[in-house]
Amino acid sequence: MPYTREISIKELTNLRIGHASDEKAKTGVTVLYFPNGARVGCDISGGGPASRETTLTSPVTADNPINAIVLSGGSAYGLAAADGVMRFLESQGIGYPTGPAVVPLVCQSCIYDLGYGSASVRPDAAMGEEACRHALACTDSRTGNIGAGIGATVGKLYGMAQATKAGLGIAAVEVGPLQMAAVVVVNALGDIYNPKNGRKIAGLKTADRVGYLDTVEEMYRFLKPHDPFTGNTTIGAVITNAAFSKAEMNKIASMTRCAYARCINPVATMADGDSIYAASTGQVFADINVVGTLAAEVMCEAIQNAIKSSKVSDKEFLANCQ
């Protein structure tokens, strides 16, 4: 991207990121907090999303600014993390004023990470509160095996024994005054590719784990209905300082989905819950086509980062598989 300049995600002024991680249980929470609120859209392409308050992103609901987006492990159990995020935001007087109380507006999506680490330990309100407290303090730009990405894996058609470790990725760029960032937790059924050269960088391993199988080719073995391993879902968000309506951010979220298609194959299956949020946090004037295209490019980079920064040894990986 010759017209863009790579920047730190810390340079986005209306975004802070905090994590809470359970290193032993291999699950966690990542909170994206918007100090001045954000107009947020959402695109859900997977067949099994675990989500909370995504209707707040619909163009037909009230146009109130979103305070935070929560990404977590724990499958649907992990939705409890948003309770802690709301509790902490309320304690700081942050939320939509209703008169008797402020109500923080918080959206959440979860990955299924119960097959890695402990299946009985899931993100809860305490973990959500911890991640939110960190987010209000500063932006933690670490990637890999942290927060919602600590239990993320890919290539799970034949179960965890042939899967690959993945994690949380971040990328950010600017084009003149326009800034764009992406945060993603890569936890796909499919294989992960570098779209620049088509090379597979993670995914379904051979039984002896010395090479890769092609998930799509393996799927073609099952022409009749087949129940694949369903512990998947790639969740993420793109954040821009451009000024757009909620309806326009929904379009940008749908354009960002192109990144999933470029990097993950197969993608958006019934065994995935793939979801993407798109948040407008500033007042920079920009063309929606430019911003949506840039969002997909930056999300591709974040997906690559999620794989590169989360590698573990085969011994460690297999020791944590259920």
C-alpha positions in Angstrom: 0.0 0.0 0.0 2.4 2.8 -1.2 0.1 5.7 -0.4 -0.3 4.6 3.2 1.9 4.9 6.2 2.0 2.2 9.0 1.2 3.7 12.4 0.8 2.5 15.9 -2.8 1.9 17.0 -2.0 4.1 19.9 -2.1 7.1 17.5 -5.9 6.7 17.2 -7.1 9.3 19.8 -10.6 8.0 20.3 -9.7 4.4 20.9 -8.2 2.5 23.8 -7.6 -1.2 24.2 -7.4 -3.3 27.3 -7.0 -7.1 27.8 -7.6 -9.6 30.5 -6.0 -13.1 30.1 -6.2 -16.3 32.0 -2.9 -17.9 31.1 -3.7 -21.3 32.7 -7.2 -21.7 31.2 -6.3 -20.1 27.9 -9.2 -17.7 27.6 -9.6 -14.0 27.8 -11.2 -10.7 27.0 -10.3 -7.7 24.9 -12.2 -4.4 25.3 -12.2 -1.6 22.7 -13.2 1.6 24.5 -14.3 4.8 22.7 -13.8 7.8 25.1 -16.0 10.0 22.9 -18.3 7.2 21.7 -18.5 5.8 18.2 -21.0 5.1 15.4 -20.8 1.4 14.8 -21.9 -1.0 12.1 -21.7 -4.7 12.0 -21.4 -7.5 9.5 -22.2 -11.1 10.5 -21.4 -13.7 7.9 -20.9 -16.9 9.9 -23.6 -19.3 10.7 -23.1 -19.5 14.5 -22.3 -16.2 16.1 -22.2 -15.7 19.9 -23.1 -12.0 20.3 -24.7 -9.4 22.5 -26.4 -6.1 21.6 -25.4 -6.3 18.0 -28.9 -4.8 17.2 -27.4 -1.5 18.5 -25.5 -1.4 15.2 -28.6 -1.6 13.0 -29.4 1.5 11.0 -33.1 1.2 12.2 -32.2 1.5 15.9 -31.5 4.7 17.8 -28.4 6.5 16.6 -26.7 6.6 20.0 -22.9 6.4 20.3 -21.4 3.0 21.4 -19.1 3.1 24.4 -17.3 -0.2 23.9 -16.9 -3.3 21.9 -16.0 -6.5 23.7 -14.2 -9.4 22.1 -13.9 -12.6 24.2 -13.4 -16.3 24.4 -15.8 -18.7 26.1 -18.4 -19.1 23.4 -21.8 -17.9 24.5 -20.8 -18.3 28.1 -18.3 -15.5 27.6 -21.0 -13.0 27.0 -21.0 -12.6 30.7 -17.9 -10.5 30.3 -20.0 -7.5 29.1 -21.7 -7.4 32.5 -18.4 -6.4 34.0 -17.6 -3.9 31.3 -20.9 -2.2 31.8 -20.5 -2.3 35.6 -17.1 -0.6 35.4 -18.2 2.0 32.8 -21.2 2.9 35.0 -18.9 3.4 38.0 -17.1 6.0 35.9 -20.3 7.7 34.9 -20.0 6.5 31.3 -23.1 5.5 29.3 -26.3 6.8 27.9 -28.1 9.0 30.4 -31.6 7.7 31.1 -32.3 9.9 34.2 -32.2 7.5 37.1 -29.0 5.8 35.7 -26.5 5.8 32.9 -26.6 2.7 30.7 -23.3 1.9 28.9 -23.9 0.8 25.3 -21.7 -2.2 24.8 -21.6 -4.7 22.0 -19.9 -8.1 22.2 -18.9 -11.1 20.1 -17.2 -14.3 21.3 -15.1 -17.1 19.9 -15.3 -20.7 20.8 -12.1 -21.6 22.6 -13.3 -24.3 24.9 -11.3 -26.9 23.1 -8.0 -25.2 24.1 -7.0 -24.9 27.7 -9.9 -25.4 30.1 -13.4 -26.0 28.8 -14.9 -25.2 32.2 -13.3 -21.7 32.7 -14.9 -18.9 30.7 -14.6 -15.1 30.7 -16.9 -13.7 33.3 -17.9 -10.3 34.6 -14.7 -10.0 36.7 -12.5 -10.6 33.7 -14.6 -8.1 31.6 -14.2 -5.5 34.3 -10.4 -6.1 34.4 -10.1 -5.6 30.7 -12.2 -2.5 30.7 -10.2 -1.0 33.6 -7.0 -1.5 31.5 -8.7 0.0 28.4 -9.7 3.2 30.3 -6.1 3.6 31.5 -4.3 3.3 28.1 -4.0 1.3 24.9 -2.3 -2.1 25.1 -1.0 -2.8 21.6 0.3 -6.3 22.3 -0.8 -9.0 19.9 -0.8 -12.8 19.7 -1.6 -15.0 22.7 -3.3 -12.3 24.8 -6.9 -11.2 25.7 -9.5 -12.8 23.5 -6.8 -14.4 21.3 -5.1 -16.5 23.9 -7.3 -19.5 23.1 -7.7 -19.0 19.3 -6.9 -21.8 16.9 -7.5 -22.5 13.2 -7.7 -25.5 10.8 -10.1 -27.6 13.0 -11.9 -29.8 10.5 -10.5 -32.9 12.1 -10.4 -31.6 15.7 -7.7 -30.0 17.8 -5.0 -32.6 17.2 -4.5 -31.3 13.7 -5.2 -27.6 14.3 -2.8 -24.7 14.5 -2.5 -21.9 17.1 -3.7 -18.5 16.2 -4.4 -15.4 18.2 -5.2 -11.6 18.3 -3.8 -9.4 15.5 -3.6 -5.6 15.1 -2.7 -3.3 12.2 -3.0 0.4 11.6 -2.3 2.8 8.8 -2.9 6.4 7.8 -3.5 8.1 4.4 -3.0 11.8 4.9 -5.4 12.7 7.8 -7.4 9.4 7.4 -6.6 6.7 10.0 -7.7 3.1 9.9 -7.0 0.3 12.3 -8.1 -3.3 12.6 -8.2 -5.7 15.6 -9.1 -9.3 15.0 -9.2 -12.6 16.8 -8.6 -15.4 14.2 -10.3 -18.6 15.2 -11.4 -20.1 12.0 -12.5 -23.6 10.8 -10.5 -22.9 7.6 -6.9 -22.4 6.6 -5.1 -19.0 6.7 -3.3 -17.6 3.7 -1.1 -14.6 2.9 -3.2 -12.9 0.1 -0.1 -11.3 -1.4 1.5 -14.6 -2.5 -1.2 -17.2 -1.8 1.0 -19.0 0.7 -0.7 -20.9 3.5 0.6 -19.7 6.9 -1.6 -21.7 9.3 -4.4 -24.3 9.2 -5.2 -28.0 9.1 -2.2 -30.1 9.8 -1.5 -33.6 8.6 -2.0 -36.4 11.2 1.7 -36.4 11.9 1.7 -32.5 12.0 4.7 -32.2 9.6 2.7 -30.5 6.9 -0.6 -29.1 5.9 -3.8 -30.6 4.4 -6.1 -28.5 2.3 -9.3 -28.0 4.3 -11.4 -27.3 1.3 -10.2 -30.5 -0.5 -10.8 -32.5 2.7 -14.3 -31.0 3.0 -15.2 -32.3 -0.4 -14.9 -35.8 1.0 -18.2 -35.1 2.8 -20.7 -34.5 0.1 -23.5 -35.7 2.4 -24.4 -33.6 5.5 -21.4 -33.7 7.8 -21.0 -32.2 11.3 -17.6 -30.5 11.2 -15.8 -29.4 14.4 -17.8 -26.3 15.3 -15.4 -24.6 17.7 -14.6 -21.6 15.5 -15.4 -18.0 14.7 -13.2 -15.1 13.6 -14.3 -11.8 15.2 -12.8 -8.3 14.7 -13.3 -4.6 14.3 -12.1 -1.8 12.1 -11.8 1.6 13.5 -11.5 4.9 11.5 -11.3 8.6 12.3 -13.5 9.2 9.3 -17.0 10.6 9.9 -19.8 8.3 8.7 -23.3 7.5 9.7 -24.3 4.2 11.3 -25.7 3.0 8.0 -22.5 3.8 6.2 -20.5 2.0 8.9 -22.6 -1.1 8.2 -21.5 -0.9 4.5 -17.9 -0.5 5.6 -18.2 -3.6 7.8 -19.5 -5.6 4.9 -16.7 -4.4 2.6 -14.2 -5.4 5.3 -15.5 -8.9 5.0 -13.4 -9.2 1.8 -10.4 -9.5 4.0 -11.8 -12.7 5.6 -12.4 -14.1 2.1 -8.8 -13.2 1.0 -7.1 -14.7 4.0 -9.4 -17.6 5.2 -10.6 -20.6 3.2 -13.2 -21.9 3.7 -14.9 -18.9 5.5 -18.3 -17.9 6.8 -19.4 -21.6 7.1 -22.2 -22.8 9.4 -19.4 -23.9 11.7 -18.1 -20.3 12.1 -19.7 -17.3 13.6 -17.6 -14.7 11.7 -18.4 -11.1 12.7 -16.9 -7.7 12.0 -17.6 -4.4 13.7 -16.8 -1.1 12.0 -16.5 2.1 14.2 -16.4 5.7 13.2 -14.6 7.7 15.9 -13.7 11.1 14.3 -14.6 13.8 11.9 -12.3 13.4 8.9 -14.1 13.7 5.6 -13.4 10.7 3.3 -15.0 8.7 0.5 -16.8 5.6 1.7 -15.4 3.5 -1.1 -11.9 4.5 -0.2 -12.5 3.8 3.5 -14.2 0.4 2.9 -11.4 -0.7 0.6 -8.7 0.4 3.1 -10.6 -1.3 5.9 -10.3 -4.7 4.1 -6.6 -4.1 3.4 -5.8 -3.3 7.0 -7.9 -6.3 8.2 -5.8 -8.5 6.0 -2.7 -7.2 7.7 -4.2 -7.8 11.1 -5.0 -11.4 10.3 -1.4 -12.0 9.2 -0.2 -10.4 12.4 -2.5 -12.6 14.5 -0.9 -15.7 13.1 2.7 -14.5 13.1 2.6 -13.2 16.7 0.9 -16.3 18.3 3.1 -19.2 17.3 3.8 -21.8 20.0 5.7 -25.1 19.9 3.8 -28.3 18.9 4.5 -29.7 22.4 2.9 -26.7 24.1 0.0 -26.6 21.6 -0.9 -30.3 22.0 -0.6 -30.1 25.8 -3.4 -27.5 25.9 -5.8 -29.3 23.5 -8.9 -30.9 24.8 
